[in-house]
Structure formats: structure tokens, C-alpha cells
Amino acid sequence: MSAPLPRVEQRDFINYCRPLLEQAELEAVQKVLESGWLTTGPNTEAFENEFKQAVGARHAIALNSCTAGLHVALCAMGIGPGDEVITTTYSFVATAHVITWVGARPVLVDVDPETFNISPEQLEKAITPRTKAIIPVHFAGLPCDMDRIHEIAARHDLWVIEDAAHAAGVDYKGAKIGSFGDVAVFSLYATKNITSGEGGVVTTSSDELAAAIRRLGFFGISKDIWERHGKPRAWDYDVRSQGFKYNLSDVLAALGRVQLGRLDTFNRMRRDMAHRMLEGLSGIKGLQLPREYPYAQRNWHLFPVLVTDGAERRDALITFLRERKIGTGLHYIPIHLFTFYQQQYGYKPGDFPHAEKVYATEVSLPLYPALKDEAIGWIIQSVRDFFR
């Protein structure tokens, strides 16, 4: 057990999550507003170029959400009615919803009880002749076992769409998530490691997939408005397929560009904070802490802990922390427990025991760059007081 920490007092409520926005973000957005070009334009194009360089991918397509990116990736791969797509039950419901949107069947599987990521063993058992793709989710910024998943996918001729909503800037065995494989989709939502308020980015090194995803993200039109701007016959374009209104505006892209420039700094701050939390909370009986793994440099998007005494004790901790002015998160309600997925696809409680056990005992503690040192000390002290 680590040395006792000095007692501190906390007067202001500690939000579960809060983005770190400074003068540079305000100036970038103001510049766009003053330019008169607010929709998809030069800032969106620059953001895409900067993102693909940061990740190491050949292409990056900015859209208005990670959900939109997952949706158009499935469409670009030709997945539809009669097909099956395997994913984890332990994710936000958007991961499964997008599968239903294209008319395919979401085949849910259980997680590894240690990492909370999709179990490759359960994944392989779920493959049928109708399976067309796998959507692994890098939970809390810890990458899945992508070597094993890609090996399974290659053997069964399946697409892999990485739900990298939590994984901006994450290293997997020396390579950035998003730099390898078929497609990775990142989130720029307000709670993520970098934000544009709302937004998402699809990365791929396939020219064919990139072209299809870009087209599907804007009505199926062959050229978006920025590509046509200032050109001869700027009004002339073709619609080559069905498509959607998923483009990212220049206002949000400008915010995202500034945040992207600080991604490595933000992730380093999160790692430092996580290590302080791990040290401060070590040795508590009844509390299971997350940990580092040698194959990855996680970005600590979340700091999930398990209260091993069960759901009532976990709920009591949440209440206790709120009384101490500390917000918490819960990640996630397993998808197979939702009424829609039970009625539509026949899932039921008990189908995926590892995911259900994690859900019943998990709580995410605050951890983000805007968190002050004093607040971290108060969180550590309060958790220790509860278990004491």
C-alpha cells in the first residue's frame, strides 16, 4: 500500500468529464466564422490531411460522428440484408445500431473478463456462412488483440471495422490504431480525448474504400461543395450511389485541428494522471484497478474500476462520491440487455456473463487533462474513505 495522502477538501463539483479548451480553440473557430465559409471546406480538408499523418493512414475522411463513420463503412463494404456482423455486447449501443441500419444482423459476443474487449475465442465461435464483418471495440483506449482478430478475419475472408471511438493516439505493438487493417473509425465527441464538439474520422489505406466512404458521407455525390468551389462548371456533379448527410463543418474541423495538435500532450497527461490514480488507489480490498499491458500504450480514455463486492456496493460508491461532489460514469449497459435487441434478435440476460459481471460492478472515475491535481487527490482520498 502506498503512503497515506494528505487530506484535502473539495468545494467545487468535479465533473465526470470536461474538455480542455483554451484560447487557441476560440481563435480558430472565430477565424472560420469571420471567413464566411462555415460548411465543409478548407479547414475540413486540412484536418483530414493532418489526421491521416498523425495516424499513419493513407486516407482520413472527416464526418459528423463516429456513428456515421461506422455506418458508411458498412455500406461501402456492401454489407446488407441477410448478412451478419459480429461485435461485442459491451459497447455503446451505436456500435450495434449501425449494423441494423444496413439491414444486417448484429451478432453479439462476450468480452475477455480482464481487458473488457471482445473475446477472440467467442468471436470465432460466432462465425457462420452469413458473417461478413467484425467490429472490435477498443474499450477505454486499450486496443483489442488485433493480431488474433486479423488472423481470424483473413482465414474466414471477413472485413474488420475497428470502433476506435476511444482510441485516438493509441499504439498497438508500435503502430498507431488506424494505420493498419481495413477501416478504423474515431470519435470527436465532447467526452473523447480530443473533441470537435461532435464529429468522427474514418481512416483507411484502401483507395477504393476511401472513395466510397467519402461519396456515401455526402449524398452519394461525386464531388462535394468544396471540391467544386471556384472551378469551371462548379454546378456540375454526378450522384453515383445512395448517400447520407454526414459531412463535418469547417467550424467543427477548425476546433478539431487545434485539439489534434495537442493529442500527444493530452494523452501523456492522461497517462500521468492514471499512474497517480493507480498508485493512490492500490491495495484497496474490494477494488479492482485497470492496468497497463506490454503490447499497447493505452490512452486512458477511461479509468474504469470494478467494485468486486457486487452491484449494491458499486451503487453505494457512486452515491458516496456524488455526495463528495465527484461525478462518475458507467460503461456500459451491455447491448443484449436492451429491450429492442431482446425483442428483435432474441437476446436475453445471462447470454454473456462476463459482460454482465463487468456492467454490474464497473464505475468510471474522472480522468481528463482539465482535472486539477487537487481534484485527483480528492478523488483518491474519497474512494479510500469509502472502502475504509
C-alpha positions in Angstrom: 0.0 0.0 0.0 1.2 3.5 -0.9 2.0 6.1 1.8 -1.0 8.0 3.2 -2.0 11.0 1.2 -2.5 14.4 2.9 -6.2 15.2 3.4 -7.7 17.8 1.1 -11.1 19.4 0.8 -13.1 19.8 -2.4 -15.6 22.7 -2.7 -16.5 22.6 -6.5 -18.2 19.7 -8.1 -15.8 17.5 -10.1 -17.5 16.7 -13.4 -17.0 13.2 -14.7 -15.6 14.6 -17.9 -14.7 18.1 -19.2 -12.9 19.0 -22.4 -9.8 21.2 -22.2 -10.4 24.2 -24.4 -8.2 27.2 -24.5 -7.7 30.5 -26.4 -6.3 28.7 -29.5 -9.6 26.9 -30.0 -11.6 30.1 -29.6 -9.4 31.9 -32.1 -9.6 29.1 -34.6 -13.4 29.0 -34.5 -13.6 32.8 -34.7 -11.4 32.8 -37.7 -13.8 30.4 -39.5 -16.8 32.4 -38.5 -15.2 35.6 -39.9 -14.3 33.8 -43.1 -17.9 33.3 -44.2 -17.2 29.7 -45.1 -18.8 27.6 -42.4 -19.6 24.2 -44.0 -17.2 21.6 -45.3 -14.3 23.4 -46.7 -10.6 24.2 -46.4 -10.4 23.5 -42.6 -12.1 20.1 -43.0 -9.6 19.2 -45.8 -6.7 20.4 -43.7 -8.0 18.4 -40.7 -8.2 15.3 -42.7 -4.7 15.7 -44.0 -3.3 16.3 -40.5 -5.3 13.4 -39.0 -4.1 10.8 -41.6 -0.5 12.0 -41.0 -0.9 11.7 -37.2 -2.3 8.2 -37.5 -0.2 7.0 -40.4 -3.0 6.1 -42.8 -3.3 6.8 -46.5 -6.8 8.4 -46.1 -8.8 10.1 -43.5 -12.4 11.2 -44.1 -14.0 13.5 -41.5 -17.7 13.1 -40.8 -20.2 14.4 -38.3 -19.9 11.4 -35.9 -18.2 8.2 -35.3 -21.6 6.5 -35.7 -21.8 7.9 -39.2 -18.3 6.5 -40.0 -19.3 3.0 -38.9 -22.5 3.2 -40.9 -20.9 4.3 -44.2 -18.0 1.8 -43.7 -20.6 -1.0 -43.6 -22.3 0.5 -46.7 -19.0 0.9 -48.6 -18.3 -2.8 -48.0 -21.6 -3.8 -49.5 -23.0 -5.3 -46.2 -26.8 -5.6 -46.1 -29.9 -7.7 -45.6 -29.1 -11.4 -45.0 -25.5 -10.7 -43.7 -24.2 -10.9 -40.2 -21.7 -8.7 -38.4 -20.1 -9.7 -35.2 -19.4 -7.2 -32.4 -19.1 -7.0 -28.7 -22.1 -6.7 -26.4 -20.0 -4.4 -24.2 -20.2 -1.1 -26.0 -22.3 1.9 -26.6 -25.4 0.9 -28.5 -24.4 2.8 -31.6 -21.9 0.0 -32.4 -24.8 -2.4 -32.9 -27.4 0.1 -34.2 -25.3 0.8 -37.4 -25.5 -2.9 -38.2 -29.3 -2.9 -38.1 -29.4 0.3 -40.2 -27.9 -1.6 -43.2 -30.4 -4.5 -42.6 -27.8 -6.9 -41.4 -28.0 -9.0 -38.1 -25.8 -7.9 -35.2 -24.2 -11.0 -33.7 -23.1 -10.1 -30.2 -20.4 -11.9 -28.3 -18.9 -11.8 -24.8 -15.7 -10.0 -23.6 -12.4 -11.0 -22.2 -13.0 -10.6 -18.4 -9.6 -9.0 -17.9 -9.5 -6.4 -20.7 -13.3 -6.0 -21.3 -12.5 -6.1 -25.0 -14.1 -8.6 -27.4 -13.1 -12.2 -26.9 -11.4 -13.6 -30.0 -12.4 -17.1 -28.9 -16.1 -16.2 -28.7 -15.8 -14.2 -31.9 -14.6 -17.1 -33.9 -17.3 -19.4 -32.5 -19.9 -17.0 -33.7 -18.8 -17.0 -37.4 -21.3 -18.5 -39.8 -21.5 -18.6 -43.6 -23.5 -15.4 -43.4 -20.8 -13.5 -41.5 -19.3 -10.6 -43.5 -17.5 -8.4 -41.0 -16.2 -7.9 -37.4 -16.4 -4.7 -35.4 -14.0 -4.9 -32.5 -14.2 -2.0 -30.0 -11.1 -0.7 -28.3 -12.7 -0.2 -24.9 -11.3 2.7 -22.7 -8.4 3.2 -25.1 -7.0 -0.3 -24.6 -6.6 -2.0 -28.1 -8.1 -5.3 -28.8 -6.0 -8.3 -29.7 -5.8 -7.2 -33.3 -3.2 -9.8 -34.4 -5.6 -12.6 -33.5 -8.7 -10.8 -34.9 -7.0 -10.1 -38.2 -5.8 -13.7 -38.4 -9.4 -14.9 -37.8 -10.7 -12.4 -40.4 -8.2 -13.4 -43.0 -9.0 -17.1 -42.5 -12.7 -16.5 -42.9 -12.5 -13.7 -45.5 -14.1 -11.1 -43.3 -13.9 -7.3 -43.2 -12.6 -5.7 -40.0 -14.1 -2.3 -39.0 -12.4 -1.0 -35.8 -14.6 1.0 -33.5 -11.8 3.3 -32.3 -14.1 5.8 -30.6 -11.9 5.6 -27.5 -8.6 5.0 -29.3 -7.2 8.3 -30.6 -3.4 8.2 -30.5 -3.2 4.6 -29.2 -0.2 2.5 -30.0 -0.6 -1.2 -30.7 2.8 -3.1 -30.9 4.5 0.0 -32.3 1.8 1.0 -34.8 -0.9 3.6 -34.4 -4.5 2.3 -34.3 -5.9 3.4 -37.6 -2.7 2.8 -39.6 -3.4 -0.8 -40.4 -6.3 -3.1 -41.3 -9.4 -2.3 -43.4 -11.0 0.6 -41.6 -10.8 2.4 -38.2 -13.4 4.9 -37.0 -12.6 7.6 -34.4 -14.9 9.8 -32.4 -14.5 13.6 -31.8 -17.4 13.7 -29.3 -17.2 16.1 -26.4 -16.1 13.4 -23.9 -13.3 12.0 -26.1 -9.5 12.5 -25.8 -9.8 15.2 -28.5 -13.0 16.9 -29.5 -14.7 19.0 -32.1 -17.9 19.0 -30.1 -19.4 16.4 -32.5 -17.6 14.6 -35.2 -15.8 11.5 -36.4 -13.0 10.4 -38.7 -12.6 7.2 -40.8 -9.1 6.1 -41.7 -8.2 3.5 -44.3 -5.3 2.8 -46.7 -7.7 1.5 -49.3 -8.2 4.0 -52.2 -11.5 2.2 -53.2 -13.0 2.2 -49.7 -11.9 5.8 -49.1 -13.6 7.0 -52.3 -16.8 5.1 -51.4 -16.9 6.3 -47.8 -16.4 9.9 -48.9 -19.1 9.7 -51.5 -21.6 7.9 -49.1 -20.9 10.6 -46.5 -22.3 13.3 -48.8 -25.4 12.1 -50.6 -23.5 9.8 -53.0 -22.4 13.0 -54.9 -19.2 12.6 -56.9 -17.8 16.0 -55.7 -18.6 17.9 -52.5 -19.2 21.7 -52.5 -15.6 22.5 -51.6 -14.2 20.4 -54.4 -16.5 22.3 -56.8 -15.8 25.7 -55.4 -14.2 28.1 -57.8 -13.9 25.5 -60.6 -15.3 25.8 -64.1 -18.8 24.3 -64.2 -18.9 24.3 -60.4 -22.6 23.4 -60.6 -21.9 20.1 -62.4 -21.8 16.8 -60.4 -23.0 13.3 -60.5 -24.8 11.1 -57.9 -23.2 7.7 -58.2 -25.0 5.9 -55.3 -27.3 6.4 -52.4 -25.7 8.5 -49.7 -26.2 10.5 -46.4 -25.8 13.9 -44.9 -22.8 13.1 -42.7 -20.2 15.8 -43.7 -18.3 17.7 -41.0 -18.4 21.5 -41.0 -15.4 23.8 -41.1 -16.4 25.3 -37.8 -16.0 22.0 -36.0 -13.0 21.0 -38.1 -11.1 24.1 -37.0 -11.7 23.2 -33.4 -10.6 19.6 -34.1 -7.4 20.8 -35.8 -6.3 22.6 -32.6 -7.2 19.7 -30.5 -5.4 17.2 -32.8 -2.2 19.2 -32.4 -2.4 18.6 -28.7 -3.4 14.9 -28.8 0.0 13.6 -27.7 0.2 16.1 -24.9 -3.3 15.2 -23.7 -2.6 11.5 -23.8 0.6 12.0 -21.9 -1.3 14.0 -19.3 -3.9 11.2 -19.0 -1.2 8.6 -18.6 0.5 10.6 -15.8 -2.9 11.0 -14.1 -3.8 7.4 -14.5 -0.5 6.3 -12.9 -1.1 8.7 -10.0 -4.6 7.2 -9.5 -3.2 3.6 -9.7 -0.7 4.4 -7.1 -3.1 6.2 -4.8 -5.8 3.5 -5.1 -3.5 0.5 -4.8 -4.1 -2.1 -2.1 -7.8 -1.4 -1.5 -9.6 -4.6 -0.8 -12.7 -4.9 -2.9 -11.5 -2.6 -5.7 -10.1 -4.0 -9.0 -8.0 -1.4 -10.9 -7.3 -1.2 -14.6 -3.7 -1.8 -15.7 -1.2 -1.3 -18.4 -0.3 -4.1 -21.0 3.1 -4.6 -22.6 1.7 -4.8 -26.2 0.0 -1.4 -26.1 0.3 2.2 -25.0 -3.2 2.9 -24.0 -4.5 6.5 -24.0 -6.6 6.1 -20.8 -9.8 7.5 -22.3 -11.5 6.0 -19.3 -10.4 4.9 -15.8 -12.7 2.0 -15.2 -12.6 0.2 -11.8 -14.6 -2.8 -10.6 -16.2 -2.9 -7.1 -15.8 -6.7 -6.6 -18.3 -6.9 -3.8 -21.2 -6.5 -6.3 -23.7 -4.1 -7.8 -25.1 -2.8 -4.5 -21.7 -1.9 -3.2 -20.8 -0.3 -6.6 -24.0 1.8 -6.5 -23.2 2.8 -3.0 -19.8 4.1 -4.1 -21.4 6.1 -6.9 -23.8 7.7 -4.3 -21.0 8.3 -1.8 -18.8 10.0 -4.5 -21.6 12.2 -5.6 -22.1 13.3 -2.0 -18.4 14.2 -2.1 -19.1 16.3 -5.3 -17.5 13.8 -7.6 -19.2 12.7 -10.8 -18.8 9.2 -12.2 -19.6 7.3 -15.4 -20.8 3.8 -16.1 -19.5 1.9 -19.1 -21.6 0.2 -20.4 -25.0 -1.4 -20.2 -24.5 -4.5 -22.4 -26.4 -4.2 -25.6 -28.1 -7.6 -25.3 -29.9 -6.3 -22.2 -31.8 -3.6 -24.1 -35.4 -4.4 -24.9 -35.0 -3.7 -28.7 -32.2 -6.3 -29.0 -34.1 -8.9 -26.9 -37.4 -8.5 -28.9 -35.8 -8.1 -32.3 -33.0 -10.7 -32.1 -33.8 -13.0 -29.2 -31.0 -12.0 -26.8 -31.6 -12.4 -23.1 -30.0 -11.9 -19.7 -27.4 -14.5 -19.0 -26.2 -14.8 -22.6 -22.9 -13.0 -22.0 -21.9 -13.5 -18.3 -18.5 -11.7 -18.4 -20.0 -8.5 -19.9 -22.9 -8.6 -17.4 -20.5 -9.1 -14.4 -18.4 -6.1 -15.6 -21.5 -4.0 -16.0 -22.8 -4.8 -12.6 -19.6 -3.8 -10.8 -17.9 -1.1 -13.0 -17.7 2.6 -12.4 -15.5 5.1 -14.3 -13.7 7.7 -12.2 -13.0 11.2 -13.6 -9.7 11.4 -15.6 -9.1 14.1 -18.1 -6.5 16.8 -18.9 -8.6 19.6 -17.4 -8.6 17.8 -14.0 -6.6 19.7 -11.3 -4.1 18.0 -9.0 -6.2 18.8 -6.0 -9.2 17.2 -7.6 -7.3 14.0 -8.2 -6.2 14.0 -4.6 -9.8 14.4 -3.5 -11.0 11.5 -5.7 -8.3 9.2 -4.3 -9.0 10.2 -0.8 -12.8 9.8 -1.2 -12.5 6.3 -2.7 -10.2 5.3 0.1 -12.6 6.8 2.7 -15.5 4.8 1.2 -13.7 1.4 1.4 -12.2 2.3 4.8 
